[in-house]
Amino acid sequence: FYDACPEIVQKSMDKFAKVVGRQYHLFDYFGAPDAERVIIIMGSGSEPTHEAVEALMEKGEKVGVLKVRLFRPFSVKHFIKALPKTVKSIAVLDRTKEPGAAGEPLYQDVVTAIGEAMSEGFAPFALSPRVIGGRYGLSSKEFTPSHVKAVYDEMKKAKPKNHFTVGIND
């Protein structure tokens, strides 16, 4: 049942698109087709990230955002297909804090999906991208395009922080 779920959800999204004219996918990518830095995010943080990507692309930056529409069951096949093959660095932003865990739930699924795709030979990239994890919007803290830019800037560093929190109090 879990294996069939992503295809069923995508078919429902396709039916929705025919009715209202707005298409969604399990993973929606927006950004430079040759993006090297990609943020993966779901929920309320998607739109500020989208805005930041638009602004950064206007300045010539090779960035993108992958919006997660169906988190569980996580479709590795659809996820990998949605990523640009040029990606070198990924920041996974989650709106939860998992004390004592190796990372937040979305981060763990992304790392696992990339590992599976690399080991099974269906990843579109030659080298596995570096994946860092972060949190946003905890305790209703604000999350703006300027915070997103800070994440993209962190991803440029030779040794970025692996786990971080972004956002400020309202």
C-alpha positions as CSV (number, residue, x, y, z in Angstrom):
1,F,0.0,0.0,0.0
2,Y,2.8,2.4,0.9
3,D,4.6,1.7,-2.4
4,A,1.5,2.5,-4.4
5,C,0.6,5.7,-2.5
6,P,2.9,8.2,-4.3
7,E,1.5,7.3,-7.7
8,I,-2.1,7.6,-6.4
9,V,-1.4,11.0,-4.9
10,Q,0.2,12.2,-8.1
11,K,-2.8,11.1,-10.1
12,S,-5.0,13.0,-7.7
13,M,-2.8,16.1,-8.2
14,D,-3.1,15.7,-11.9
15,K,-6.9,15.5,-11.7
16,F,-6.8,18.6,-9.5
17,A,-4.8,20.4,-12.2
18,K,-7.4,19.6,-14.8
19,V,-10.1,21.2,-12.7
20,V,-8.4,24.3,-11.4
21,G,-5.4,24.8,-13.8
22,R,-2.7,24.6,-11.1
23,Q,-0.3,21.7,-11.3
24,Y,1.4,20.2,-8.3
25,H,3.9,17.3,-8.2
26,L,5.2,15.2,-5.3
27,F,8.3,17.4,-5.5
28,D,8.2,20.7,-7.3
29,Y,11.5,22.3,-8.3
30,F,11.9,26.0,-9.0
31,G,15.2,27.6,-9.9
32,A,18.1,27.6,-12.2
33,P,18.2,24.5,-14.4
34,D,21.9,24.3,-13.7
35,A,21.6,25.0,-9.9
36,E,24.6,24.0,-7.8
37,R,22.9,24.9,-4.4
38,V,19.4,23.7,-3.7
39,I,17.3,24.1,-0.6
40,I,14.8,21.3,0.1
41,I,11.8,22.4,2.2
42,M,8.1,21.8,2.8
43,G,5.3,23.8,4.2
44,S,5.2,27.4,5.1
45,G,8.9,28.0,4.3
46,S,8.5,27.2,0.7
47,E,7.3,30.6,-0.4
48,P,10.0,32.8,1.2
49,T,12.5,30.3,-0.3
50,H,10.9,30.7,-3.7
51,E,11.1,34.5,-3.4
52,A,14.7,34.4,-2.4
53,V,15.5,32.0,-5.4
54,E,13.9,34.5,-7.8
55,A,16.0,37.4,-6.4
56,L,19.2,35.4,-6.3
57,M,18.7,34.1,-9.9
58,E,18.3,37.7,-11.1
59,K,21.8,38.3,-9.7
60,G,23.1,35.3,-11.6
61,E,23.3,32.8,-8.8
62,K,22.8,29.1,-9.6
63,V,20.3,28.3,-6.9
64,G,17.0,26.4,-6.6
65,V,14.3,25.2,-4.2
66,L,12.8,21.7,-4.1
67,K,9.3,21.9,-2.5
68,V,8.2,18.7,-0.9
69,R,4.4,18.2,-1.4
70,L,4.2,14.5,-0.2
71,F,6.6,13.7,2.7
72,R,5.5,10.2,3.6
73,P,5.7,7.8,2.1
74,F,8.8,9.4,0.7
75,S,9.2,8.6,-3.0
76,V,13.0,8.3,-3.7
77,K,12.3,7.9,-7.5
78,H,10.3,11.1,-7.7
79,F,12.7,13.0,-5.4
80,I,15.8,12.1,-7.4
81,K,14.0,12.9,-10.7
82,A,13.2,16.4,-9.4
83,L,16.7,17.4,-8.5
84,P,18.9,19.1,-11.0
85,K,21.9,16.9,-12.0
86,T,24.2,19.9,-11.4
87,V,23.5,20.1,-7.6
88,K,26.7,20.1,-5.5
89,S,25.3,21.3,-2.1
90,I,21.9,20.8,-0.5
91,A,20.4,22.3,2.6
92,V,17.4,20.5,4.0
93,L,15.2,22.8,6.1
94,D,12.7,21.3,8.5
95,R,10.2,23.0,10.9
96,T,10.9,20.6,13.8
97,K,13.6,19.9,16.3
98,E,14.6,16.3,17.1
99,P,16.9,16.4,20.1
100,G,19.3,13.5,20.2
101,A,18.7,12.5,16.6
102,A,21.3,12.5,13.8
103,G,19.0,15.1,12.0
104,E,15.4,16.1,11.5
105,P,13.0,13.8,9.6
106,L,13.2,15.4,6.2
107,Y,17.0,15.6,6.4
108,Q,17.2,11.9,7.2
109,D,15.0,11.0,4.3
110,V,17.0,13.1,1.9
111,V,20.3,11.7,3.0
112,T,18.9,8.2,2.7
113,A,17.4,8.8,-0.7
114,I,20.6,10.2,-2.2
115,G,22.6,7.3,-0.7
116,E,20.2,4.8,-2.2
117,A,20.2,6.5,-5.6
118,M,24.0,6.7,-5.6
119,S,24.5,3.0,-4.6
120,E,21.9,1.7,-7.0
121,G,23.2,3.8,-9.9
122,F,20.2,5.9,-10.8
123,A,21.4,9.3,-9.3
124,P,21.8,11.9,-12.1
125,F,24.9,13.4,-10.5
126,A,28.5,12.1,-10.7
127,L,29.4,12.9,-7.1
128,S,27.0,12.8,-4.2
129,P,26.0,16.3,-3.2
130,R,27.0,17.6,0.3
131,V,23.8,17.7,2.5
132,I,23.5,19.9,5.5
133,G,20.4,20.2,7.7
134,G,18.7,23.1,9.3
135,R,15.6,24.2,11.2
136,Y,13.4,27.2,10.7
137,G,10.3,28.7,12.2
138,L,10.6,27.1,15.6
139,S,8.3,28.7,18.2
140,S,6.6,30.7,15.5
141,K,9.8,32.6,14.7
142,E,9.8,34.5,11.5
143,F,11.4,33.0,8.3
144,T,12.1,35.5,5.5
145,P,13.9,35.6,2.2
146,S,16.9,37.2,3.9
147,H,17.1,34.1,6.1
148,V,17.0,32.0,3.0
149,K,19.9,34.0,1.5
150,A,21.9,33.3,4.7
151,V,21.4,29.6,4.1
152,Y,22.6,29.8,0.5
153,D,25.6,31.8,1.7
154,E,26.4,29.1,4.3
155,M,26.3,26.5,1.6
156,K,29.1,28.4,-0.3
157,K,31.5,27.8,2.5
158,A,34.2,25.2,2.3
159,K,33.0,23.8,5.7
160,P,29.4,24.9,6.3
161,K,27.6,24.3,9.6
162,N,26.0,20.8,9.4
163,H,23.0,21.6,11.7
164,F,21.7,25.1,12.3
165,T,18.6,27.1,13.1
166,V,17.5,30.2,11.2
167,G,14.8,32.8,12.0
168,I,14.1,35.6,14.4
169,N,11.4,36.4,16.9
170,D,8.4,38.5,15.6
